[in-house]
Amino acid sequence: GKQICQPYKRISQMKASNEMQEQEHKRTENVRLTTAAAGTIENFEGKIGGDFKKEANPSFLKEREDLFNQLLEKQKEKLLTMPKEEITITIGEGVEEKGISFETTPFDLAKKLGKQKTVAAKVFYSKKIGSLGNIVVADDEEAPKKREGELIDLSRPLEGSCSLQFLTIEDPEGLEVFWHSSAHILGESLERIYGVHLCHGPAIDGGFFYDSFMGKEILSQGNFKEIEEAVRKCVKENQKYERLVLTKEEALQIFKYNPFKVQLITSKIPEAGLTTVYKCGSLVDLCTGPHIPSTGLIKAFKVMKNSSAYWLGSSSNDSLQRIYGLAYPTKDQLMKHVKRIEEAAKRDHRKLGIQQDLFFFDGISPGSAFYYDEGAKIYNRLIEFCRNEYRMRGYKEVISPNIYNLKLWKNSGHYSHYIENMFALSVEGQGFGMKPMNCPGHCVMFQDKLRSYKDLPLRWAEFGVLHRNEISGALSGLFRVRRFVQDDSHIFCRMDQLQEECLGCLDFADYVYTTMGFEYVLNLSTRPEKYIGKIEEWDIAEKALEDALKAFGKPWNLNPGDGVFYGPKIDIHIKDALGRPHQIGTVQVDFQLPNRFDLQYRTEEKIVKEEEEDKKEEVKFEPAKQHFPADKFDKEAYTWEEKLVKPGFKRPCIVHRAILGSIERFMGCLVEHTASKFPFWLSPRQIAIVPISEKYLEFCEKLEKRLLFEGYNVFLDNSSVTFNKKVRNMQLLQYNYQFVVGEEEVKTLTVDIRSRSNERLGKLSFDDLFKWLEYQKKPPMSRYEQKMIDAMWVPEDEKIRLRNNEPPKVNFMKGEDKKKADKAESKSEEKKE
């Protein structure tokens, strides 16, 4: 009874903590809106909304629409003057269509090719004939994502020869466009009903929202019905989405009634700049697009929830009303999504962690989990799981300090980018910091000895405790914490070993995710615009990663320009049972740290004699330098200076590799993926021994001791509650098996086994029982473990047995039926009475 009831005492604490985090998050999540490619909103603190009067169909709607229509006519006239030349459009593989620039649209081609479900298009121009101008992103949505190609409306004329992709809502980008368009009719409805000043309305993971200013007015669930009714009217009107390119002055004229739009336009658009707005029905909104053809496609719409927010994420600014929505082309699709949301709420790891007595959070240490013994069992088992594979794959586990002098991160180059996210402190007048990552410490360890080419690859792994000073509003259960452990590894290798090492990392990831029941997606991210190092090195590294992916044989995607500044990478996103993606694993190639720490290894090449070396033309070496002035974190100034590679030496390449990533984050994903129904080898609650009555306790205690000795997580329920209650309690706590013991089991030295779902599996003798359990004790065998078995000295028959890893043949005897068990329970209850 205590095990079931005690966790629920923390549910109210969890709700209070979640609400506090959500409120803090609302204050900070929109800080990114203050910046854009065209400019920055500075000195934005303060309220600008002014007085607000709630009214239906306010006068600015017609004034704004009239001005839009006037400007749209001018744009149509300008389009008529654009060059009309024959262009070639490639669609898919090998399908070519001819068109006319500034006349042919993706809609024309979709209609011709029978692509009825298309909502938008992605275009890759090979040659542009012309353009309406360089558009500045000035809307109130997040900065544009890095994309390959350009997303455009189906009605937008093509500007030159290109490749074209049609997007449906089955495509992530197509669904994003659909939800963004749905946000617009939500905004239109809010304006029509309440006369709000719209602020910010993006598509987000799982739907969309719109922020609006309403002064002291507050929206609640009582408003949901009338908002949905207004949206249905917009859908019924089948309004077209129309795009307009306009100048800064024109944009200011259109949105003169809305101080929030005026602030964005004034701050983000340069004087001679152009931006875009979209119209649907009575709504005209500052927006980059693209959008679906018309509102009639949005057949199913639901308001999900409401909350408050702050303009640009600052609590010093105006308070806004936020409405979250969800929309799909069909009601069936909408209801399926709603059910997924409901299921996700049931699987919330913060809730299950408390219910299952695994972990909890307390404000005394924000962003740091407190693990109970059952949670610690899972945590440690994940680490043991990785450690076993480390032995098979040639990794060496190391331990490095938790606190370093800040000079370490000045040497590594992290200081300028990361110091604000570190826990820094002063020790004897010098700046120190808790480590937020392991790699600089591993570089110090590599530097400690003279290394030879024969030592490489050197695979170092560490389960180091890391600390990152995340803002309180960003903390979210185990998914975003301040204290965590990574299954971190750094592979120091030669360039000719790079492909093989990356392939080994991918194989490792495949084994882990497959064993845990996750699907995953691979993404190769290449050289960004701002990078360091030589292009030749980047080319070699990118080819090594690409060749590793090709050799690996799994599907992968290319993300051009999305690599980190020091090297290309492979990001791995797992998908949980509800299809939600989580960025977990990574394989990153790094040229920066070996140079920053002057890491070198002796090559197999012979060193040229000094007199011959003198004859060679001297190459002038100009070392790179970086100066760090004294600041509030470190009172001492410091200068890093590049070192020259010694003759006969080369710099290694570093592969940063994480499979579980943060153990905390991975554990949170695993809890939600399995709904706390862990596989036997990972489960913190493997076996519950349930005696039918007290007179069998002595037998059960001996069985408990044997199971504990064999290394199983076992619990003997010797409570005084009824047998049925015991069984139900163990089901709620997700024990994999219940071993029921009564008179017959004591006489025959057997146990009656029930599964987690209360399925009666039957009885096993003790000999068969421990064979059966031993097989389930370990996770599935990896390819590297099989290779180890093949290579080791052991009799051939034993080698075959180990390699096959087949379950033992055991005899499940037919247990007493349910009626007999119920009868025994009834007698036991009568005796108690």
Steps between C-alpha positions, in 0.01 A plus 500: 500500500783741580668432164182591313380797703821679593591615144164671454581739785749662262257545211379835636863605551575404139204702372611804696856461372381456140281810520790703638729377220234568236449855623875562499527349152238742368720787612806376315401291197452795263837664560603371157241735348715798586752413231486453124730503201397855420531654842453474873229627731694694760369671813175311464419504871173669589130491422389627159148355468315802638126502564293217353125481441350164413272527195386271220606583144706810586533777242868428425400175325341677200762778484778241497329281241436796266866603513612141440278472191638827358859379543414157363375654175834682462683170555291329233588781259870456585477124440374568149823687428730220624689306230302211352752239385479126450621309804556132579351351816631163620252312719616191683740277312509560128162673456547829318237762421528823306363825635517879478679708762272718717200323353514124569419407861552181703119476517485474117750214505340322797161511327650370174675212676205409723662602832171582675630483859779753446501788752827678407812459289875503550701653219872472418591767245777425252452830318281793602365726228406778742353580842256733672782598737705377795254426779590572864356268764316744724196311623453408861585137447831332569801560279488292181627146531799384302347321205616346179283672242224758543145432616243686290123526456340295226363825351837677484640525142834328444790739441727275292609146413495278803438167668167475677365286783131479592427491873203341675420493872674162509824697458622679816543825306158459341336450841685807629354707213150361571521588871646843424203569273267375774659748742398779262131413512530477878641855494227613260234363735651672804497832312141453383364409847708713736687755287837381639843627395673192359862446600654159434345190339733218391463131428665299778556132577153357542294788359516880517412799717423868472594773748286811509478816706168560675594745774351375827259262323565130563404201284393172662352163409164672490615677180604181317159423349446844344857502365446160335170620356671807349769276352234279339359809328845584360534143373152506345586822314791315332720811516805520274845566646655791308862613521612862468852644486518852642740767623571596859288815464208303357525243779496775764190650335315166495578423867489852645223395742716217651799621712647149514521461122632855474782416742598193296490686168693800633772287658547224247452652155767735367381825339517368144394147594206292383289255696185292445146481638226244443124546481219253559148633546516813714844411641814669372811391690873558487626160386769325295273208401445278318136401542250248371279611204183570704338466841256241363765231542485536879203272568575421866604757760522491880609751764724299732583733789573858600767674704668836544833616360716813486581702190851400388534278806562779752292536815555878474297504179127471430317187607344309209226240464613177332264252333633160390330321212510181296371444146491230231333441163268238656330449836644149523856635476423758766354246742797268454733787589288591804521138618877509457511812717289328765725194487807723524354657816457152651860416410649827631823387665464759775166348599610137463827569680302599808232233469761228459726639774789545254601865540374846588609864484519755778547878488793467740705386197324605177576290195652214700315173548475313829506127419340245728648151508274373220595793276866454584475137389392607151764774492781264600377222271519734199859581594585130547341429161734752334801384702457144377502622141805716572692184588388331178577802280841596632407808703694598810308666781669798664415746777579870481450784754169678548643848554768677297677830479317713242817505288401152384198637313699794370741249351214292357321802353179435695540795735368771272190299408432308820603688813147632562376139508761385750508498878806718562658583835811662643762286675798678658451793267484288183198415287381138502197328351301177522551311175208511254667247267779240515697564180746768623599279795561206266725721289707575810531125558610437139758777534648345814703234315695464178259329261589286200303414187495146641292623798218611272209470495475584867139466616437668835161485667381668818180515700593840636263715704437823307336828600346762272339817628175477301250779561231388744222548247660249261520219758263214419514180704780271386492648149673825599707498818795674660675192640538197275729220383588428138614171349773712350781368283783663310685302237848630411587359160690555177322637196529162324315340795216753507249316282540169684463668840185685390356175364571335836313782676198451273501126567515571874204739473299250295551229762399724790188651339383168354543329835293772667227477235559841340485587131746770398589746224853595388589852382835605353576867565775658289723812509317814619567850368708585807758229557859453607772282351603416149245420230711199402456355850127570489471323164682193634288490817170547314592224255598269789161557667312460173691181413433367850128566456499330161686199639262490796213446258222684682302794352638844585430865426731783400490830690732730302670772703369375835828366640668647806775758447779250574390211278219304329274269699238227489200571723278210606133559584315213666123457473305388805185286513286804415714593200654806669862577401774554760851615408717261703814368331771675304822423316705818450837548334725764658819664365482794739588344837817319379627836374388696808671255736801436274426125488761307299599139437820360354450373145671202337684732261871548552614844611710681243853573619563853624745594223253384234222683678701823493525477122121499467317823443380627835125537539410797712269405786271770632326361808136582565435675830198569716511743789265476798489817712420485869128487572253435780565124482881510483708789631805389298548581132614210282619448142478176309758453223515235230802267499691360202490125437841345561684321217400133485170568677139557397186613671236235574137539406240480778163327465251611765259213553189477719242221471274543803604865512391628839407197714228716655344595167524146366340362814214750465447387138514136607243548777258663255578253220430196718242666729722365782455143373871424476643182349609245760875562468454874562207493742546627857211275605555162345335255738237527772448198724136481606410242767135394512512506880743571785581130564704492177719795596798289614513327162466835323779659705740224397399546136552876537854450637588269209372748242687788666817290502459436126481877442129554432289795610249323721236605754315279745153630576441399862232763557166417657285612204294246306654281233311676220616836634860379504474388138347832398766699686779313325336562164483874568868502592574321169678194636595280204397181679310397809598171661191373679570253780240281669479155651548313171809709407663431838442126468632476142778767527347705218367850447182601317603781263283790389608761247474878539161487326388231749521223241542158666817359341502182707731337752873440485724282712790681663754351257301616197414830666861617535589388148200696371593811698869482408416530130299821564764650727708645217409726206516356148852420381676757282698427185821593681421256782452226243835592342659475845356150548631393158848627582540363855629159602209283610374151402306510174174368646511768771580761234192398302283517810624848589469629145147371446379649829184291475245482782522183710243226460292500815182319591217731602268275700130579498433702813181492703223676317359835601203349683731296720714804573192708581372222727830489688491877534141487627592245766795713606273803538246298703772392744609862547143603575 
